[in-house]
């Protein structure tokens, strides 16, 4: 996305959103503890998008960035 000049869109994907239930809890804990290390979570609207794509019979899976090809295949076969 960044190559196409969509850096603002990319930043939106990486921020803690109001509909990210787990992310909000993590932000609260981080503020209370004074911790600055926050990792963005997956907002509920993204889960809705996944379900809408799946309702169109599109197979959508989330993968970890650091997974090897064998791990991805194992993950895909375990979901079937």
PDB file with SEQRES, HELIX, SHEET and CRYST1 records, atoms N, CA, C and O in Angstrom:
SEQRES   1 A   80  UNK UNK UNK UNK UNK UNK UNK UNK UNK UNK UNK UNK UNK          
SEQRES   2 A   80  UNK UNK UNK UNK UNK UNK UNK UNK UNK UNK UNK UNK UNK          
SEQRES   3 A   80  UNK UNK UNK UNK UNK UNK UNK UNK UNK UNK UNK UNK UNK          
SEQRES   4 A   80  UNK UNK UNK UNK UNK UNK UNK UNK UNK UNK UNK UNK UNK          
SEQRES   5 A   80  UNK UNK UNK UNK UNK UNK UNK UNK UNK UNK UNK UNK UNK          
SEQRES   6 A   80  UNK UNK UNK UNK UNK UNK UNK UNK UNK UNK UNK UNK UNK          
SEQRES   7 A   80  UNK UNK                                                      
HELIX    1 AA1 UNK A    2  UNK A    4  5                                   3    
HELIX    2 AA2 UNK A    7  UNK A   14  1                                   8    
HELIX    3 AA3 UNK A   21  UNK A   33  1                                  13    
HELIX    4 AA4 UNK A   44  UNK A   55  1                                  12    
HELIX    5 AA5 UNK A   69  UNK A   79  1                                  11    
CRYST1    1.000    1.000    1.000  90.00  90.00  90.00 P 1           1          
ATOM      1  N   UNK A   1       0.815  -1.205   0.000  1.00  0.00           N  
ATOM      2  CA  UNK A   1       0.000   0.000   0.000  1.00  0.00           C  
ATOM      3  C   UNK A   1       0.853   1.261   0.000  1.00  0.00           C  
ATOM      4  O   UNK A   1       0.515   2.256  -0.642  1.00  0.00           O  
ATOM      5  N   UNK A   2       1.959   1.203   0.728  1.00  0.00           N  
ATOM      6  CA  UNK A   2       2.793   2.391   0.832  1.00  0.00           C  
ATOM      7  C   UNK A   2       3.371   2.773  -0.525  1.00  0.00           C  
ATOM      8  O   UNK A   2       3.563   3.957  -0.801  1.00  0.00           O  
ATOM      9  N   UNK A   3       3.650   1.791  -1.371  1.00  0.00           N  
ATOM     10  CA  UNK A   3       4.195   2.066  -2.698  1.00  0.00           C  
ATOM     11  C   UNK A   3       3.210   2.844  -3.563  1.00  0.00           C  
ATOM     12  O   UNK A   3       3.625   3.567  -4.468  1.00  0.00           O  
ATOM     13  N   UNK A   4       1.936   2.710  -3.305  1.00  0.00           N  
ATOM     14  CA  UNK A   4       0.923   3.418  -4.067  1.00  0.00           C  
ATOM     15  C   UNK A   4       0.522   4.741  -3.415  1.00  0.00           C  
ATOM     16  O   UNK A   4      -0.485   5.337  -3.798  1.00  0.00           O  
ATOM     17  N   UNK A   5       1.291   5.201  -2.445  1.00  0.00           N  
ATOM     18  CA  UNK A   5       1.004   6.472  -1.803  1.00  0.00           C  
ATOM     19  C   UNK A   5      -0.118   6.405  -0.789  1.00  0.00           C  
ATOM     20  O   UNK A   5      -0.712   7.430  -0.455  1.00  0.00           O  
ATOM     21  N   UNK A   6      -0.412   5.234  -0.300  1.00  0.00           N  
ATOM     22  CA  UNK A   6      -1.508   5.068   0.649  1.00  0.00           C  
ATOM     23  C   UNK A   6      -0.973   4.964   2.073  1.00  0.00           C  
ATOM     24  O   UNK A   6      -1.447   4.140   2.855  1.00  0.00           O  
ATOM     25  N   UNK A   7      -0.002   5.783   2.407  1.00  0.00           N  
ATOM     26  CA  UNK A   7       0.600   5.692   3.740  1.00  0.00           C  
ATOM     27  C   UNK A   7      -0.405   6.008   4.846  1.00  0.00           C  
ATOM     28  O   UNK A   7      -0.335   5.438   5.935  1.00  0.00           O  
ATOM     29  N   UNK A   8      -1.332   6.910   4.565  1.00  0.00           N  
ATOM     30  CA  UNK A   8      -2.348   7.221   5.584  1.00  0.00           C  
ATOM     31  C   UNK A   8      -3.279   6.029   5.804  1.00  0.00           C  
ATOM     32  O   UNK A   8      -3.682   5.748   6.933  1.00  0.00           O  
ATOM     33  N   UNK A   9      -3.613   5.338   4.729  1.00  0.00           N  
ATOM     34  CA  UNK A   9      -4.440   4.137   4.853  1.00  0.00           C  
ATOM     35  C   UNK A   9      -3.696   3.068   5.628  1.00  0.00           C  
ATOM     36  O   UNK A   9      -4.274   2.391   6.478  1.00  0.00           O  
ATOM     37  N   UNK A  10      -2.402   2.914   5.331  1.00  0.00           N  
ATOM     38  CA  UNK A  10      -1.584   1.945   6.049  1.00  0.00           C  
ATOM     39  C   UNK A  10      -1.518   2.289   7.534  1.00  0.00           C  
ATOM     40  O   UNK A  10      -1.581   1.396   8.378  1.00  0.00           O  
ATOM     41  N   UNK A  11      -1.394   3.568   7.859  1.00  0.00           N  
ATOM     42  CA  UNK A  11      -1.368   3.994   9.258  1.00  0.00           C  
ATOM     43  C   UNK A  11      -2.695   3.677   9.941  1.00  0.00           C  
ATOM     44  O   UNK A  11      -2.713   3.289  11.109  1.00  0.00           O  
ATOM     45  N   UNK A  12      -3.805   3.838   9.222  1.00  0.00           N  
ATOM     46  CA  UNK A  12      -5.112   3.501   9.781  1.00  0.00           C  
ATOM     47  C   UNK A  12      -5.199   2.026  10.139  1.00  0.00           C  
ATOM     48  O   UNK A  12      -5.797   1.659  11.151  1.00  0.00           O  
ATOM     49  N   UNK A  13      -4.595   1.172   9.296  1.00  0.00           N  
ATOM     50  CA  UNK A  13      -4.603  -0.258   9.576  1.00  0.00           C  
ATOM     51  C   UNK A  13      -3.801  -0.589  10.821  1.00  0.00           C  
ATOM     52  O   UNK A  13      -4.081  -1.588  11.484  1.00  0.00           O  
ATOM     53  N   UNK A  14      -2.816   0.223  11.152  1.00  0.00           N  
ATOM     54  CA  UNK A  14      -1.888  -0.100  12.230  1.00  0.00           C  
ATOM     55  C   UNK A  14      -2.219   0.563  13.561  1.00  0.00           C  
ATOM     56  O   UNK A  14      -1.495   0.350  14.534  1.00  0.00           O  
ATOM     57  N   UNK A  15      -3.265   1.344  13.641  1.00  0.00           N  
ATOM     58  CA  UNK A  15      -3.591   2.031  14.882  1.00  0.00           C  
ATOM     59  C   UNK A  15      -4.647   1.268  15.672  1.00  0.00           C  
ATOM     60  O   UNK A  15      -5.384   0.447  15.127  1.00  0.00           O  
ATOM     61  N   UNK A  16      -4.701   1.556  16.957  1.00  0.00           N  
ATOM     62  CA  UNK A  16      -5.714   0.939  17.819  1.00  0.00           C  
ATOM     63  C   UNK A  16      -7.036   1.658  17.562  1.00  0.00           C  
ATOM     64  O   UNK A  16      -7.135   2.875  17.715  1.00  0.00           O  
ATOM     65  N   UNK A  17      -8.024   0.904  17.179  1.00  0.00           N  
ATOM     66  CA  UNK A  17      -9.317   1.478  16.826  1.00  0.00           C  
ATOM     67  C   UNK A  17     -10.318   1.306  17.966  1.00  0.00           C  
ATOM     68  O   UNK A  17     -10.142   0.473  18.856  1.00  0.00           O  
ATOM     69  N   UNK A  18     -11.353   2.105  17.913  1.00  0.00           N  
ATOM     70  CA  UNK A  18     -12.364   2.039  18.965  1.00  0.00           C  
ATOM     71  C   UNK A  18     -13.115   0.715  18.958  1.00  0.00           C  
ATOM     72  O   UNK A  18     -13.642   0.304  19.992  1.00  0.00           O  
ATOM     73  N   UNK A  19     -13.176   0.037  17.809  1.00  0.00           N  
ATOM     74  CA  UNK A  19     -13.876  -1.246  17.779  1.00  0.00           C  
ATOM     75  C   UNK A  19     -12.937  -2.430  17.987  1.00  0.00           C  
ATOM     76  O   UNK A  19     -13.345  -3.581  17.829  1.00  0.00           O  
ATOM     77  N   UNK A  20     -11.689  -2.155  18.337  1.00  0.00           N  
ATOM     78  CA  UNK A  20     -10.729  -3.208  18.687  1.00  0.00           C  
ATOM     79  C   UNK A  20     -10.833  -3.441  20.189  1.00  0.00           C  
ATOM     80  O   UNK A  20     -10.139  -2.797  20.976  1.00  0.00           O  
ATOM     81  N   UNK A  21     -11.699  -4.360  20.578  1.00  0.00           N  
ATOM     82  CA  UNK A  21     -12.013  -4.588  21.988  1.00  0.00           C  
ATOM     83  C   UNK A  21     -10.765  -4.977  22.772  1.00  0.00           C  
ATOM     84  O   UNK A  21     -10.504  -4.417  23.837  1.00  0.00           O  
ATOM     85  N   UNK A  22     -10.001  -5.918  22.263  1.00  0.00           N  
ATOM     86  CA  UNK A  22      -8.790  -6.368  22.956  1.00  0.00           C  
ATOM     87  C   UNK A  22      -7.747  -5.259  22.977  1.00  0.00           C  
ATOM     88  O   UNK A  22      -7.056  -5.071  23.978  1.00  0.00           O  
ATOM     89  N   UNK A  23      -7.632  -4.525  21.874  1.00  0.00           N  
ATOM     90  CA  UNK A  23      -6.666  -3.430  21.798  1.00  0.00           C  
ATOM     91  C   UNK A  23      -6.960  -2.321  22.798  1.00  0.00           C  
ATOM     92  O   UNK A  23      -6.044  -1.744  23.383  1.00  0.00           O  
ATOM     93  N   UNK A  24      -8.241  -2.027  22.990  1.00  0.00           N  
ATOM     94  CA  UNK A  24      -8.603  -0.999  23.975  1.00  0.00           C  
ATOM     95  C   UNK A  24      -8.181  -1.415  25.371  1.00  0.00           C  
ATOM     96  O   UNK A  24      -7.681  -0.600  26.145  1.00  0.00           O  
ATOM     97  N   UNK A  25      -8.384  -2.691  25.692  1.00  0.00           N  
ATOM     98  CA  UNK A  25      -7.986  -3.180  27.016  1.00  0.00           C  
ATOM     99  C   UNK A  25      -6.476  -3.105  27.176  1.00  0.00           C  
ATOM    100  O   UNK A  25      -5.977  -2.745  28.242  1.00  0.00           O  
ATOM    101  N   UNK A  26      -5.742  -3.448  26.107  1.00  0.00           N  
ATOM    102  CA  UNK A  26      -4.277  -3.374  26.169  1.00  0.00           C  
ATOM    103  C   UNK A  26      -3.792  -1.938  26.327  1.00  0.00           C  
ATOM    104  O   UNK A  26      -2.832  -1.680  27.054  1.00  0.00           O  
ATOM    105  N   UNK A  27      -4.453  -1.003  25.648  1.00  0.00           N  
ATOM    106  CA  UNK A  27      -4.074   0.409  25.768  1.00  0.00           C  
ATOM    107  C   UNK A  27      -4.307   0.886  27.190  1.00  0.00           C  
ATOM    108  O   UNK A  27      -3.463   1.583  27.754  1.00  0.00           O  
ATOM    109  N   UNK A  28      -5.441   0.520  27.779  1.00  0.00           N  
ATOM    110  CA  UNK A  28      -5.736   0.918  29.153  1.00  0.00           C  
ATOM    111  C   UNK A  28      -4.675   0.380  30.110  1.00  0.00           C  
ATOM    112  O   UNK A  28      -4.168   1.113  30.959  1.00  0.00           O  
ATOM    113  N   UNK A  29      -4.341  -0.911  29.966  1.00  0.00           N  
ATOM    114  CA  UNK A  29      -3.317  -1.508  30.834  1.00  0.00           C  
ATOM    115  C   UNK A  29      -1.965  -0.830  30.640  1.00  0.00           C  
ATOM    116  O   UNK A  29      -1.236  -0.609  31.607  1.00  0.00           O  
ATOM    117  N   UNK A  30      -1.632  -0.501  29.403  1.00  0.00           N  
ATOM    118  CA  UNK A  30      -0.351   0.146  29.127  1.00  0.00           C  
ATOM    119  C   UNK A  30      -0.295   1.538  29.745  1.00  0.00           C  
ATOM    120  O   UNK A  30       0.743   1.946  30.267  1.00  0.00           O  
ATOM    121  N   UNK A  31      -1.403   2.265  29.689  1.00  0.00           N  
ATOM    122  CA  UNK A  31      -1.442   3.603  30.285  1.00  0.00           C  
ATOM    123  C   UNK A  31      -1.286   3.507  31.796  1.00  0.00           C  
ATOM    124  O   UNK A  31      -0.540   4.278  32.399  1.00  0.00           O  
ATOM    125  N   UNK A  32      -1.995   2.556  32.406  1.00  0.00           N  
ATOM    126  CA  UNK A  32      -1.924   2.390  33.858  1.00  0.00           C  
ATOM    127  C   UNK A  32      -0.521   1.988  34.296  1.00  0.00           C  
ATOM    128  O   UNK A  32      -0.012   2.490  35.298  1.00  0.00           O  
ATOM    129  N   UNK A  33       0.103   1.085  33.546  1.00  0.00           N  
ATOM    130  CA  UNK A  33       1.438   0.596  33.905  1.00  0.00           C  
ATOM    131  C   UNK A  33       2.559   1.511  33.424  1.00  0.00           C  
ATOM    132  O   UNK A  33       3.708   1.333  33.829  1.00  0.00           O  
ATOM    133  N   UNK A  34       2.252   2.480  32.574  1.00  0.00           N  
ATOM    134  CA  UNK A  34       3.278   3.368  32.044  1.00  0.00           C  
ATOM    135  C   UNK A  34       4.126   2.713  30.965  1.00  0.00           C  
ATOM    136  O   UNK A  34       5.248   3.146  30.705  1.00  0.00           O  
ATOM    137  N   UNK A  35       3.598   1.682  30.344  1.00  0.00           N  
ATOM    138  CA  UNK A  35       4.315   0.947  29.302  1.00  0.00           C  
ATOM    139  C   UNK A  35       4.041   1.601  27.951  1.00  0.00           C  
ATOM    140  O   UNK A  35       2.898   1.938  27.643  1.00  0.00           O  
ATOM    141  N   UNK A  36       5.089   1.781  27.146  1.00  0.00           N  
ATOM    142  CA  UNK A  36       4.933   2.427  25.847  1.00  0.00           C  
ATOM    143  C   UNK A  36       4.898   1.428  24.697  1.00  0.00           C  
ATOM    144  O   UNK A  36       4.723   1.827  23.546  1.00  0.00           O  
ATOM    145  N   UNK A  37       5.060   0.152  24.980  1.00  0.00           N  
ATOM    146  CA  UNK A  37       5.075  -0.856  23.921  1.00  0.00           C  
ATOM    147  C   UNK A  37       3.661  -1.334  23.634  1.00  0.00           C  
ATOM    148  O   UNK A  37       3.087  -2.102  24.406  1.00  0.00           O  
ATOM    149  N   UNK A  38       3.108  -0.880  22.532  1.00  0.00           N  
ATOM    150  CA  UNK A  38       1.764  -1.283  22.130  1.00  0.00           C  
ATOM    151  C   UNK A  38       1.817  -1.894  20.743  1.00  0.00           C  
ATOM    152  O   UNK A  38       2.463  -1.359  19.842  1.00  0.00           O  
ATOM    153  N   UNK A  39       1.137  -3.013  20.575  1.00  0.00           N  
ATOM    154  CA  UNK A  39       1.007  -3.620  19.262  1.00  0.00           C  
ATOM    155  C   UNK A  39      -0.452  -3.516  18.841  1.00  0.00           C  
ATOM    156  O   UNK A  39      -1.348  -3.805  19.635  1.00  0.00           O  
ATOM    157  N   UNK A  40      -0.697  -3.108  17.610  1.00  0.00           N  
ATOM    158  CA  UNK A  40      -2.085  -2.976  17.170  1.00  0.00           C  
ATOM    159  C   UNK A  40      -2.765  -4.329  17.060  1.00  0.00           C  
ATOM    160  O   UNK A  40      -2.133  -5.332  16.729  1.00  0.00           O  
ATOM    161  N   UNK A  41      -4.038  -4.345  17.337  1.00  0.00           N  
ATOM    162  CA  UNK A  41      -4.822  -5.566  17.214  1.00  0.00           C  
ATOM    163  C   UNK A  41      -5.664  -5.531  15.953  1.00  0.00           C  
ATOM    164  O   UNK A  41      -5.484  -4.664  15.098  1.00  0.00           O  
ATOM    165  N   UNK A  42      -6.564  -6.457  15.845  1.00  0.00           N  
ATOM    166  CA  UNK A  42      -7.447  -6.536  14.684  1.00  0.00           C  
ATOM    167  C   UNK A  42      -8.809  -5.986  15.088  1.00  0.00           C  
ATOM    168  O   UNK A  42      -9.447  -6.530  15.990  1.00  0.00           O  
ATOM    169  N   UNK A  43      -9.267  -4.913  14.436  1.00  0.00           N  
ATOM    170  CA  UNK A  43     -10.564  -4.347  14.797  1.00  0.00           C  
ATOM    171  C   UNK A  43     -11.716  -5.257  14.373  1.00  0.00           C  
ATOM    172  O   UNK A  43     -11.580  -6.074  13.462  1.00  0.00           O  
ATOM    173  N   UNK A  44     -12.830  -5.100  15.040  1.00  0.00           N  
ATOM    174  CA  UNK A  44     -14.005  -5.916  14.738  1.00  0.00           C  
ATOM    175  C   UNK A  44     -14.507  -5.662  13.321  1.00  0.00           C  
ATOM    176  O   UNK A  44     -15.053  -6.568  12.691  1.00  0.00           O  
ATOM    177  N   UNK A  45     -14.333  -4.451  12.810  1.00  0.00           N  
ATOM    178  CA  UNK A  45     -14.772  -4.169  11.443  1.00  0.00           C  
ATOM    179  C   UNK A  45     -14.016  -5.022  10.434  1.00  0.00           C  
ATOM    180  O   UNK A  45     -14.561  -5.363   9.385  1.00  0.00           O  
ATOM    181  N   UNK A  46     -12.762  -5.373  10.739  1.00  0.00           N  
ATOM    182  CA  UNK A  46     -12.000  -6.253   9.860  1.00  0.00           C  
ATOM    183  C   UNK A  46     -12.584  -7.660   9.890  1.00  0.00           C  
ATOM    184  O   UNK A  46     -12.659  -8.329   8.859  1.00  0.00           O  
ATOM    185  N   UNK A  47     -12.997  -8.107  11.077  1.00  0.00           N  
ATOM    186  CA  UNK A  47     -13.640  -9.419  11.181  1.00  0.00           C  
ATOM    187  C   UNK A  47     -14.951  -9.436  10.388  1.00  0.00           C  
ATOM    188  O   UNK A  47     -15.294 -10.447   9.775  1.00  0.00           O  
ATOM    189  N   UNK A  48     -15.676  -8.325  10.401  1.00  0.00           N  
ATOM    190  CA  UNK A  48     -16.910  -8.221   9.617  1.00  0.00           C  
ATOM    191  C   UNK A  48     -16.584  -8.315   8.126  1.00  0.00           C  
ATOM    192  O   UNK A  48     -17.290  -8.990   7.377  1.00  0.00           O  
ATOM    193  N   UNK A  49     -15.514  -7.639   7.695  1.00  0.00           N  
ATOM    194  CA  UNK A  49     -15.096  -7.709   6.300  1.00  0.00           C  
ATOM    195  C   UNK A  49     -14.756  -9.140   5.903  1.00  0.00           C  
ATOM    196  O   UNK A  49     -15.145  -9.598   4.828  1.00  0.00           O  
ATOM    197  N   UNK A  50     -14.032  -9.846   6.766  1.00  0.00           N  
ATOM    198  CA  UNK A  50     -13.680 -11.243   6.496  1.00  0.00           C  
ATOM    199  C   UNK A  50     -14.949 -12.080   6.319  1.00  0.00           C  
ATOM    200  O   UNK A  50     -15.044 -12.876   5.385  1.00  0.00           O  
ATOM    201  N   UNK A  51     -15.913 -11.902   7.208  1.00  0.00           N  
ATOM    202  CA  UNK A  51     -17.161 -12.671   7.126  1.00  0.00           C  
ATOM    203  C   UNK A  51     -17.951 -12.326   5.862  1.00  0.00           C  
ATOM    204  O   UNK A  51     -18.564 -13.205   5.256  1.00  0.00           O  
ATOM    205  N   UNK A  52     -17.938 -11.050   5.460  1.00  0.00           N  
ATOM    206  CA  UNK A  52     -18.632 -10.664   4.238  1.00  0.00           C  
ATOM    207  C   UNK A  52     -17.969 -11.286   3.017  1.00  0.00           C  
ATOM    208  O   UNK A  52     -18.657 -11.740   2.103  1.00  0.00           O  
ATOM    209  N   UNK A  53     -16.640 -11.313   2.993  1.00  0.00           N  
ATOM    210  CA  UNK A  53     -15.925 -11.947   1.885  1.00  0.00           C  
ATOM    211  C   UNK A  53     -16.180 -13.453   1.865  1.00  0.00           C  
ATOM    212  O   UNK A  53     -16.334 -14.049   0.799  1.00  0.00           O  
ATOM    213  N   UNK A  54     -16.224 -14.059   3.048  1.00  0.00           N  
ATOM    214  CA  UNK A  54     -16.513 -15.492   3.120  1.00  0.00           C  
ATOM    215  C   UNK A  54     -17.948 -15.789   2.680  1.00  0.00           C  
ATOM    216  O   UNK A  54     -18.218 -16.861   2.139  1.00  0.00           O  
ATOM    217  N   UNK A  55     -18.865 -14.856   2.905  1.00  0.00           N  
ATOM    218  CA  UNK A  55     -20.243 -15.060   2.450  1.00  0.00           C  
ATOM    219  C   UNK A  55     -20.340 -15.014   0.931  1.00  0.00           C  
ATOM    220  O   UNK A  55     -21.307 -15.508   0.350  1.00  0.00           O  
ATOM    221  N   UNK A  56     -19.331 -14.415   0.285  1.00  0.00           N  
ATOM    222  CA  UNK A  56     -19.252 -14.410  -1.176  1.00  0.00           C  
ATOM    223  C   UNK A  56     -18.461 -15.606  -1.698  1.00  0.00           C  
ATOM    224  O   UNK A  56     -18.062 -15.639  -2.862  1.00  0.00           O  
ATOM    225  N   UNK A  57     -18.240 -16.583  -0.828  1.00  0.00           N  
ATOM    226  CA  UNK A  57     -17.515 -17.820  -1.114  1.00  0.00           C  
ATOM    227  C   UNK A  57     -16.066 -17.529  -1.496  1.00  0.00           C  
ATOM    228  O   UNK A  57     -15.504 -18.194  -2.366  1.00  0.00           O  
ATOM    229  N   UNK A  58     -15.471 -16.546  -0.853  1.00  0.00           N  
ATOM    230  CA  UNK A  58     -14.046 -16.266  -1.003  1.00  0.00           C  
ATOM    231  C   UNK A  58     -13.340 -16.801   0.234  1.00  0.00           C  
ATOM    232  O   UNK A  58     -13.702 -16.460   1.360  1.00  0.00           O  
ATOM    233  N   UNK A  59     -12.339 -17.635   0.023  1.00  0.00           N  
ATOM    234  CA  UNK A  59     -11.607 -18.233   1.138  1.00  0.00           C  
ATOM    235  C   UNK A  59     -10.558 -17.237   1.631  1.00  0.00           C  
ATOM    236  O   UNK A  59      -9.567 -16.987   0.943  1.00  0.00           O  
ATOM    237  N   UNK A  60     -10.768 -16.679   2.797  1.00  0.00           N  
ATOM    238  CA  UNK A  60      -9.870 -15.677   3.359  1.00  0.00           C  
ATOM    239  C   UNK A  60      -9.294 -16.219   4.653  1.00  0.00           C  
ATOM    240  O   UNK A  60     -10.034 -16.623   5.550  1.00  0.00           O  
ATOM    241  N   UNK A  61      -7.971 -16.226   4.747  1.00  0.00           N  
ATOM    242  CA  UNK A  61      -7.286 -16.671   5.956  1.00  0.00           C  
ATOM    243  C   UNK A  61      -6.278 -15.618   6.380  1.00  0.00           C  
ATOM    244  O   UNK A  61      -5.657 -14.969   5.538  1.00  0.00           O  
ATOM    245  N   UNK A  62      -6.117 -15.451   7.668  1.00  0.00           N  
ATOM    246  CA  UNK A  62      -5.080 -14.571   8.193  1.00  0.00           C  
ATOM    247  C   UNK A  62      -3.839 -15.394   8.456  1.00  0.00           C  
ATOM    248  O   UNK A  62      -3.920 -16.504   8.983  1.00  0.00           O  
ATOM    249  N   UNK A  63      -2.686 -14.851   8.088  1.00  0.00           N  
ATOM    250  CA  UNK A  63      -1.423 -15.542   8.297  1.00  0.00           C  
ATOM    251  C   UNK A  63      -0.472 -14.628   9.048  1.00  0.00           C  
ATOM    252  O   UNK A  63      -0.500 -13.408   8.887  1.00  0.00           O  
ATOM    253  N   UNK A  64       0.362 -15.235   9.867  1.00  0.00           N  
ATOM    254  CA  UNK A  64       1.405 -14.486  10.552  1.00  0.00           C  
ATOM    255  C   UNK A  64       2.491 -14.136   9.549  1.00  0.00           C  
ATOM    256  O   UNK A  64       2.788 -14.931   8.656  1.00  0.00           O  
ATOM    257  N   UNK A  65       3.078 -12.975   9.681  1.00  0.00           N  
ATOM    258  CA  UNK A  65       4.096 -12.520   8.740  1.00  0.00           C  
ATOM    259  C   UNK A  65       5.341 -13.395   8.777  1.00  0.00           C  
ATOM    260  O   UNK A  65       5.973 -13.605   7.742  1.00  0.00           O  
ATOM    261  N   UNK A  66       5.700 -13.903   9.931  1.00  0.00           N  
ATOM    262  CA  UNK A  66       6.941 -14.650  10.086  1.00  0.00           C  
ATOM    263  C   UNK A  66       6.766 -16.154   9.937  1.00  0.00           C  
ATOM    264  O   UNK A  66       7.681 -16.905  10.274  1.00  0.00           O  
ATOM    265  N   UNK A  67       5.639 -16.614   9.452  1.00  0.00           N  
ATOM    266  CA  UNK A  67       5.397 -18.049   9.319  1.00  0.00           C  
ATOM    267  C   UNK A  67       6.102 -18.600   8.080  1.00  0.00           C  
ATOM    268  O   UNK A  67       6.160 -17.944   7.040  1.00  0.00           O  
ATOM    269  N   UNK A  68       6.631 -19.806   8.209  1.00  0.00           N  
ATOM    270  CA  UNK A  68       7.228 -20.469   7.055  1.00  0.00           C  
ATOM    271  C   UNK A  68       6.118 -21.081   6.201  1.00  0.00           C  
ATOM    272  O   UNK A  68       4.967 -21.167   6.628  1.00  0.00           O  
ATOM    273  N   UNK A  69       6.479 -21.504   4.994  1.00  0.00           N  
ATOM    274  CA  UNK A  69       5.494 -22.090   4.087  1.00  0.00           C  
ATOM    275  C   UNK A  69       4.889 -23.355   4.691  1.00  0.00           C  
ATOM    276  O   UNK A  69       3.684 -23.578   4.575  1.00  0.00           O  
ATOM    277  N   UNK A  70       5.710 -24.185   5.334  1.00  0.00           N  
ATOM    278  CA  UNK A  70       5.208 -25.405   5.965  1.00  0.00           C  
ATOM    279  C   UNK A  70       4.215 -25.113   7.071  1.00  0.00           C  
ATOM    280  O   UNK A  70       3.211 -25.812   7.208  1.00  0.00           O  
ATOM    281  N   UNK A  71       4.488 -24.081   7.865  1.00  0.00           N  
ATOM    282  CA  UNK A  71       3.567 -23.707   8.945  1.00  0.00           C  
ATOM    283  C   UNK A  71       2.250 -23.198   8.373  1.00  0.00           C  
ATOM    284  O   UNK A  71       1.185 -23.476   8.924  1.00  0.00           O  
ATOM    285  N   UNK A  72       2.316 -22.452   7.266  1.00  0.00           N  
ATOM    286  CA  UNK A  72       1.099 -21.947   6.635  1.00  0.00           C  
ATOM    287  C   UNK A  72       0.251 -23.098   6.106  1.00  0.00           C  
ATOM    288  O   UNK A  72      -0.972 -23.090   6.243  1.00  0.00           O  
ATOM    289  N   UNK A  73       0.910 -24.095   5.496  1.00  0.00           N  
ATOM    290  CA  UNK A  73       0.175 -25.253   4.983  1.00  0.00           C  
ATOM    291  C   UNK A  73      -0.466 -26.033   6.122  1.00  0.00           C  
ATOM    292  O   UNK A  73      -1.606 -26.484   6.014  1.00  0.00           O  
ATOM    293  N   UNK A  74       0.283 -26.190   7.226  1.00  0.00           N  
ATOM    294  CA  UNK A  74      -0.246 -26.922   8.376  1.00  0.00           C  
ATOM    295  C   UNK A  74      -1.450 -26.186   8.954  1.00  0.00           C  
ATOM    296  O   UNK A  74      -2.447 -26.811   9.314  1.00  0.00           O  
ATOM    297  N   UNK A  75      -1.360 -24.850   9.045  1.00  0.00           N  
ATOM    298  CA  UNK A  75      -2.462 -24.044   9.559  1.00  0.00           C  
ATOM    299  C   UNK A  75      -3.679 -24.173   8.647  1.00  0.00           C  
ATOM    300  O   UNK A  75      -4.803 -24.324   9.126  1.00  0.00           O  
ATOM    301  N   UNK A  76      -3.456 -24.113   7.336  1.00  0.00           N  
ATOM    302  CA  UNK A  76      -4.561 -24.218   6.381  1.00  0.00           C  
ATOM    303  C   UNK A  76      -5.214 -25.595   6.439  1.00  0.00           C  
ATOM    304  O   UNK A  76      -6.439 -25.700   6.371  1.00  0.00           O  
ATOM    305  N   UNK A  77      -4.414 -26.652   6.564  1.00  0.00           N  
ATOM    306  CA  UNK A  77      -4.989 -27.996   6.596  1.00  0.00           C  
ATOM    307  C   UNK A  77      -5.720 -28.276   7.907  1.00  0.00           C  
ATOM    308  O   UNK A  77      -6.658 -29.071   7.931  1.00  0.00           O  
ATOM    309  N   UNK A  78      -5.304 -27.636   8.989  1.00  0.00           N  
ATOM    310  CA  UNK A  78      -5.972 -27.859  10.273  1.00  0.00           C  
ATOM    311  C   UNK A  78      -7.324 -27.161  10.342  1.00  0.00           C  
ATOM    312  O   UNK A  78      -8.167 -27.542  11.154  1.00  0.00           O  
ATOM    313  N   UNK A  79      -7.549 -26.150   9.510  1.00  0.00           N  
ATOM    314  CA  UNK A  79      -8.815 -25.417   9.515  1.00  0.00           C  
ATOM    315  C   UNK A  79      -9.890 -26.118   8.706  1.00  0.00           C  
ATOM    316  O   UNK A  79     -11.069 -25.790   8.839  1.00  0.00           O  
ATOM    317  N   UNK A  80      -9.511 -27.076   7.871  1.00  0.00           N  
ATOM    318  CA  UNK A  80     -10.493 -27.737   6.994  1.00  0.00           C  
ATOM    319  C   UNK A  80     -11.237 -28.813   7.716  1.00  0.00           C  
ATOM    320  O   UNK A  80     -12.098 -29.469   7.129  1.00  0.00           O  
TER     321      UNK A  80                                                      
END                                                                             
